[in-house]
Amino acid sequence: MKLNRTKKILLVLTSFCLFYSTAFIPLQNIPISWYCWKTEYKPLTALQNSIKMPNDYEKITVSENSFSQWLRFFPAKSIGGKVLLYNGKEKVNQSAQYAILDIDVGTKDLQQCADAVMRLRAEYLYSQKKYNEIKFNFTNGFECTYSKWVQGYRPKITGNKASWHLSAQPGNTYFVFKQYLNMVFNYAGTASLEKELKPKPLKDILPGDVFIKGGHPGHAVIVMDVAINKQNEKIFLLAQSYMPAQEIHILKNPTNTNLSPWYSVSEITTIVNTPEWVFYSNQLKSFN
């Protein structure tokens, strides 16, 4: 009896160790400042460690300190759970999300679909101190650069035109950065962001790429991670915000529930069917 119990304990410990060695990926050299809105970063909450891959797949290699790596280690608030709107109310459709990302949505109806993509891109660049690369175009074509913003300049909107005016104290705090983003969210969207991104073949998909349809309405979802098997078949995770502004969340795969939340490149011919929007494979674009 004692022997059987000992065997069971050893089996449990062995299984745990195997899970830990294969599923849990340590922080490596990732500094806590990568996700500066958080006071504490827990490795187990990273998407890398909290969302299981199908058997026989492994994560694609990404560059150190890249946008792809930053997204891969992004903290998840919860697996499952309710998606909240900017006003604290629950989103009506609670069937689209697989996991919720651990990042605020703000208190105004601003951080919607394209805004969430821009938020993640800007947060990454801010974490890497690449301030001169933080820039987005307004729908009217005006380039709103963070490097100008930190000098105290602010866009003045007159009709359909915008121009810089020195009207604030210089500063580069996180609060100032968030003010900049709110301005961008007000005047940029899918129509402007789509023009800034470069088309990309689906076979070359990477974390940080974006499926986007510009317009009014339009939509955008961002690729959070990519894995591959020995047959060179790729799968990927998608995240979105939507309307009204809501918490950014990992999407379920409504077409293949067995693979969900992963999407398979090999299963896509033309249509990319997500829970709340249908994209086409040629709508994949990249920041780089």
PERA-V898226 format. One record per residue. N is the residue number from 0. PHI is phi in whole degrees, -180 to 180 (999 if undefined). OMEGA is omega in radians with two decimals (NA if undefined). BURIAL is 1 if it has 16 or more other C-alpha atoms within 10 Angstrom, else 0. Layout:
BEGIN
n->(N | N)
phi->(PHI | PHI)
omega->(OMEGA | OMEGA)
burial->(BURIAL | BURIAL)
END
This chain:
BEGIN
n->(0 | 1 | 2 | 3 | 4 | 5 | 6 | 7 | 8 | 9 | 10 | 11 | 12 | 13 | 14 | 15 | 16 | 17 | 18 | 19 | 20 | 21 | 22 | 23 | 24 | 25 | 26 | 27 | 28 | 29 | 30 | 31 | 32 | 33 | 34 | 35 | 36 | 37 | 38 | 39 | 40 | 41 | 42 | 43 | 44 | 45 | 46 | 47 | 48 | 49 | 50 | 51 | 52 | 53 | 54 | 55 | 56 | 57 | 58 | 59 | 60 | 61 | 62 | 63 | 64 | 65 | 66 | 67 | 68 | 69 | 70 | 71 | 72 | 73 | 74 | 75 | 76 | 77 | 78 | 79 | 80 | 81 | 82 | 83 | 84 | 85 | 86 | 87 | 88 | 89 | 90 | 91 | 92 | 93 | 94 | 95 | 96 | 97 | 98 | 99 | 100 | 101 | 102 | 103 | 104 | 105 | 106 | 107 | 108 | 109 | 110 | 111 | 112 | 113 | 114 | 115 | 116 | 117 | 118 | 119 | 120 | 121 | 122 | 123 | 124 | 125 | 126 | 127 | 128 | 129 | 130 | 131 | 132 | 133 | 134 | 135 | 136 | 137 | 138 | 139 | 140 | 141 | 142 | 143 | 144 | 145 | 146 | 147 | 148 | 149 | 150 | 151 | 152 | 153 | 154 | 155 | 156 | 157 | 158 | 159 | 160 | 161 | 162 | 163 | 164 | 165 | 166 | 167 | 168 | 169 | 170 | 171 | 172 | 173 | 174 | 175 | 176 | 177 | 178 | 179 | 180 | 181 | 182 | 183 | 184 | 185 | 186 | 187 | 188 | 189 | 190 | 191 | 192 | 193 | 194 | 195 | 196 | 197 | 198 | 199 | 200 | 201 | 202 | 203 | 204 | 205 | 206 | 207 | 208 | 209 | 210 | 211 | 212 | 213 | 214 | 215 | 216 | 217 | 218 | 219 | 220 | 221 | 222 | 223 | 224 | 225 | 226 | 227 | 228 | 229 | 230 | 231 | 232 | 233 | 234 | 235 | 236 | 237 | 238 | 239 | 240 | 241 | 242 | 243 | 244 | 245 | 246 | 247 | 248 | 249 | 250 | 251 | 252 | 253 | 254 | 255 | 256 | 257 | 258 | 259 | 260 | 261 | 262 | 263 | 264 | 265 | 266 | 267 | 268 | 269 | 270 | 271 | 272 | 273 | 274 | 275 | 276 | 277 | 278 | 279 | 280 | 281 | 282 | 283 | 284 | 285 | 286 | 287)
phi->(999 | -64 | -65 | -62 | -66 | -62 | -61 | -64 | -63 | -63 | -64 | -63 | -63 | -64 | -63 | -63 | -64 | -65 | -63 | -61 | -73 | -100 | -98 | -90 | -110 | -67 | -66 | 58 | -109 | -79 | -76 | -62 | -65 | -60 | -122 | -71 | -76 | -98 | -86 | -147 | -117 | -109 | -53 | -65 | -86 | -61 | -54 | -54 | -105 | -106 | -115 | -73 | -91 | -64 | -59 | 74 | -111 | -139 | -66 | -68 | -75 | -125 | -73 | -62 | 65 | -85 | -60 | -61 | -68 | -60 | -68 | -61 | -98 | -63 | -74 | -96 | -75 | -164 | -94 | 79 | 84 | -93 | -83 | -103 | -84 | -59 | -93 | 89 | -80 | -79 | -61 | -64 | -87 | -108 | -107 | -90 | -92 | -101 | -150 | -115 | -77 | -91 | -154 | -70 | -107 | 85 | -113 | -123 | -80 | -118 | -81 | -95 | -69 | -64 | -62 | -64 | -63 | -65 | -60 | -65 | -63 | -67 | -61 | -62 | -63 | -64 | -66 | -93 | 60 | -94 | -64 | -69 | -93 | -84 | -161 | -142 | -91 | -72 | -61 | -82 | 100 | -66 | -88 | -98 | -99 | -69 | -62 | -77 | -60 | -68 | -81 | 104 | -82 | -134 | -69 | -107 | -98 | -128 | 64 | -102 | -119 | -137 | -149 | -82 | -139 | -76 | -143 | -145 | -73 | -61 | 178 | -137 | -83 | -65 | -63 | -64 | -60 | -67 | -62 | -59 | -62 | -62 | -64 | -61 | -61 | -70 | -120 | -118 | -171 | -62 | -63 | -80 | -65 | -57 | -71 | -82 | -92 | -104 | -60 | -145 | -66 | -59 | -65 | -102 | -57 | -136 | -58 | 104 | -72 | -135 | -88 | -144 | -124 | -75 | 148 | -134 | -88 | -137 | -157 | -150 | -131 | -113 | -80 | -95 | -163 | -140 | -129 | -144 | -111 | -69 | -90 | 61 | -90 | -103 | -128 | -148 | -105 | -122 | -133 | -150 | -113 | -156 | -108 | -65 | -53 | -151 | -59 | -71 | -141 | -74 | -88 | -73 | -100 | -74 | -86 | -130 | -69 | -71 | -90 | -50 | -88 | -77 | -115 | -104 | -61 | -66 | -91 | -105 | -100 | -128 | -95 | -112 | -92 | -107 | -57 | -127 | -161 | -110 | -105 | -110 | -61 | -81 | -96 | -78 | -138 | -137 | -73 | -111)
omega->(3.12 | -3.13 | 3.12 | 3.12 | 3.11 | 3.13 | -3.14 | 3.13 | 3.12 | 3.14 | 3.12 | 3.14 | 3.13 | 3.13 | 3.12 | -3.13 | 3.11 | 3.10 | -3.10 | -3.07 | -3.08 | -3.04 | -3.07 | 3.12 | -3.09 | -3.09 | -3.06 | -3.12 | -3.08 | 3.13 | 3.14 | -3.11 | 3.08 | -3.11 | -2.87 | 3.07 | -3.14 | 3.08 | 3.14 | 3.12 | 3.14 | -3.08 | -3.10 | -3.14 | -3.14 | 3.10 | 3.12 | -3.03 | -3.04 | 3.11 | -3.06 | 3.02 | 2.99 | 3.10 | 3.06 | 3.08 | 3.01 | -3.10 | 3.07 | 3.11 | 3.08 | -3.09 | 3.07 | 3.10 | -3.14 | 3.04 | 3.12 | -3.14 | 3.13 | 3.11 | -3.12 | -3.10 | -3.13 | -3.12 | 3.04 | 3.08 | 3.14 | 2.93 | -2.95 | -3.13 | -3.10 | 3.04 | -3.13 | 3.05 | -3.13 | -3.11 | 3.11 | 3.11 | 3.12 | 3.04 | -3.12 | 3.14 | 3.13 | -3.09 | -3.04 | -2.95 | 2.98 | 3.13 | -3.14 | -3.14 | -3.08 | 3.10 | -3.05 | 3.10 | -3.09 | -3.09 | 3.10 | -3.12 | -3.06 | -3.00 | -3.13 | -2.96 | 3.14 | 3.14 | 3.12 | 3.09 | 3.13 | 3.11 | -3.11 | 3.13 | -3.13 | 3.12 | 3.10 | -3.12 | 3.11 | -3.13 | 3.14 | -3.11 | 3.09 | -3.00 | -3.11 | -3.14 | 3.12 | -3.14 | 3.12 | 3.13 | 2.97 | 3.13 | 3.13 | 3.10 | -3.14 | 3.13 | -3.14 | -3.07 | 3.12 | 3.14 | 3.09 | -3.13 | -3.08 | 3.09 | 3.13 | 3.12 | 3.09 | 3.10 | 3.01 | -3.08 | 3.08 | -3.06 | 3.13 | -3.11 | 3.11 | 3.10 | -3.11 | 3.05 | 3.12 | -3.03 | -3.12 | 3.07 | 3.05 | 3.12 | -3.13 | 3.07 | 3.11 | 3.09 | 3.11 | 3.10 | 3.13 | 3.07 | 3.09 | -3.12 | 3.12 | 3.07 | 3.11 | -3.12 | -3.14 | -2.95 | 3.07 | 3.14 | -3.10 | -3.10 | -3.14 | -3.10 | -3.14 | -3.12 | -3.12 | -3.04 | -3.11 | 3.11 | -3.10 | 3.08 | -3.12 | -3.11 | -3.12 | -3.04 | 3.14 | 2.98 | -3.10 | 3.04 | -3.01 | 2.88 | -3.03 | 3.00 | 3.14 | 3.10 | -3.10 | 0.14 | 2.97 | 3.11 | 3.10 | 3.02 | -3.07 | 3.09 | -3.08 | 3.13 | -3.14 | 3.07 | -3.07 | 3.07 | -3.06 | 3.09 | -3.12 | 3.06 | -3.07 | 3.00 | -3.06 | 3.07 | 3.11 | 3.07 | 3.14 | 2.67 | -3.10 | -3.14 | -0.11 | 3.12 | -3.01 | 3.13 | 3.11 | -3.06 | 3.02 | -3.08 | 2.95 | 3.02 | -3.07 | -3.10 | -3.13 | -3.08 | 3.11 | 3.14 | -3.07 | 0.20 | -3.13 | 3.03 | -3.10 | 3.09 | -3.09 | 3.13 | -3.10 | 3.03 | 3.12 | -3.00 | 2.97 | -3.03 | 3.08 | -3.03 | -3.04 | 3.12 | 3.05 | 3.07 | 2.98 | -3.07 | 3.14 | 3.07 | 3.05 | -3.13 | -3.03 | 3.03 | -3.08 | NA)
burial->(0 | 0 | 0 | 0 | 0 | 0 | 0 | 0 | 0 | 0 | 0 | 0 | 0 | 0 | 0 | 0 | 0 | 0 | 0 | 0 | 0 | 0 | 1 | 1 | 0 | 0 | 0 | 0 | 0 | 0 | 0 | 0 | 0 | 1 | 1 | 0 | 0 | 0 | 0 | 0 | 1 | 0 | 1 | 1 | 1 | 1 | 1 | 1 | 1 | 1 | 1 | 0 | 1 | 0 | 0 | 0 | 1 | 0 | 1 | 0 | 0 | 1 | 0 | 0 | 0 | 0 | 1 | 1 | 1 | 1 | 1 | 1 | 1 | 1 | 1 | 1 | 1 | 0 | 1 | 0 | 0 | 1 | 1 | 1 | 1 | 1 | 0 | 0 | 0 | 0 | 1 | 0 | 0 | 0 | 0 | 1 | 1 | 1 | 1 | 1 | 1 | 1 | 1 | 0 | 1 | 1 | 0 | 0 | 1 | 1 | 1 | 1 | 1 | 1 | 1 | 1 | 1 | 1 | 1 | 1 | 1 | 1 | 1 | 1 | 1 | 1 | 1 | 0 | 0 | 0 | 1 | 0 | 0 | 1 | 1 | 1 | 1 | 1 | 1 | 0 | 0 | 1 | 1 | 1 | 1 | 1 | 1 | 1 | 1 | 1 | 0 | 1 | 1 | 1 | 1 | 0 | 0 | 0 | 0 | 0 | 0 | 1 | 0 | 0 | 0 | 0 | 0 | 0 | 0 | 0 | 0 | 1 | 0 | 0 | 0 | 0 | 1 | 0 | 0 | 1 | 1 | 1 | 0 | 1 | 1 | 0 | 1 | 1 | 1 | 1 | 1 | 1 | 1 | 1 | 0 | 0 | 1 | 0 | 1 | 1 | 0 | 1 | 0 | 0 | 1 | 1 | 1 | 1 | 1 | 1 | 1 | 1 | 1 | 1 | 0 | 0 | 0 | 0 | 1 | 1 | 1 | 1 | 1 | 1 | 1 | 1 | 1 | 1 | 0 | 0 | 0 | 0 | 0 | 1 | 1 | 1 | 1 | 1 | 1 | 1 | 1 | 1 | 0 | 1 | 1 | 1 | 1 | 1 | 1 | 1 | 1 | 1 | 1 | 1 | 0 | 0 | 0 | 0 | 0 | 1 | 1 | 1 | 1 | 1 | 1 | 0 | 0 | 0 | 0 | 0 | 0 | 1 | 1 | 1 | 0 | 0 | 0 | 0 | 1 | 0 | 1 | 0 | 1 | 1 | 1 | 1 | 0 | 0)
END
